[in-house]
Amino acid sequence: MSEAELKAVADAADIIVNGYAFSVSEDCIRVLNLGSPSRAAVLSSTGEVLETSMYDIELSIVNDYFRRNREFLAA
């Protein structure tokens, strides 16, 4: 992913928490690690993991960020 593409994802994100871009997309939340764009996840609106390329510990951290910041997402 090019730097321009990363910037576009970051600009379009609903929130960014510690380098993770959270974007609401229809009935799910897409999460991208901006520091390592090969690692991403798709969460349901309740935080259930639907798809991921993240390691378990990173996914746990992302879920915690999601729970703490859910009110700022229009999901």
For each residue, the residues with C-beta under 8 A, 3 or more apart:
1: 5 6 37
2: 5 6
3: 6 7
4: 7 8
5: 1 2 8 9
6: 1 2 3 9 10 34 37
7: 3 4 10 11
8: 4 5 11 12
9: 5 6 12 13 21 23 32 34 37
10: 6 7 13 16 21 34
11: 7 8
12: 8 9 23
13: 9 10 16 21 22 23 32
14: 22 23 24 72 73 74
15: 21 22 69 72 73
16: 10 13 19 20 21 22 34
17: 20 22 65 68 69
18: 65
19: 16 33 34 35
20: 16 17 31 32 33 34 62 65
21: 9 10 13 15 16 31 32 34
22: 13 14 15 16 17 29 30 31 65 66 69 73
23: 9 12 13 14 29 30 31 32
24: 14 28 29 73 74 75
25: 28 29 30
26:
27: 44 45
28: 24 25 42 43 44 45 50
29: 22 23 24 25 42 43 44 45 66 73 75
30: 22 23 25 40 41 42 43
31: 20 21 22 23 40 41 42 43 62 66
32: 9 13 20 21 23 37 39 40
33: 19 20 36 37 39 40 54 58
34: 6 9 10 16 19 20 21 37
35: 19
36: 33 39
37: 1 6 9 32 33 34 40
38: 53
39: 32 33 36 53 54 55 58
40: 30 31 32 33 37 52 53 54
41: 30 31 49 51 52 53 54 59 62
42: 28 29 30 31 49 50 51 52
43: 28 29 30 31 47 48 49 50 62 63 66
44: 27 28 29 47 48 50
45: 27 28 29 75
46:
47: 43 44 63 66 67 70
48: 43 44
49: 41 42 43 52 59 63
50: 28 42 43 44
51: 41 42
52: 40 41 42 49 59
53: 38 39 40 41
54: 33 39 40 41 58 59 62
55: 39 58 59
56: 59 60
57: 60 61
58: 33 39 54 55 61 62
59: 41 49 52 54 55 56 62 63
60: 56 57 63 64
61: 57 58 64 65
62: 20 31 41 43 54 58 59 65 66
63: 43 47 49 59 60 66 67
64: 60 61 67 68
65: 17 18 20 22 61 62 68 69
66: 22 29 31 43 47 62 63 69 70 73
67: 47 63 64 70
68: 17 64 65
69: 15 17 22 65 66 72 73
70: 47 66 67 73 75
71:
72: 14 15 69
73: 14 15 22 24 29 66 69 70
74: 14 24
75: 24 29 45 70
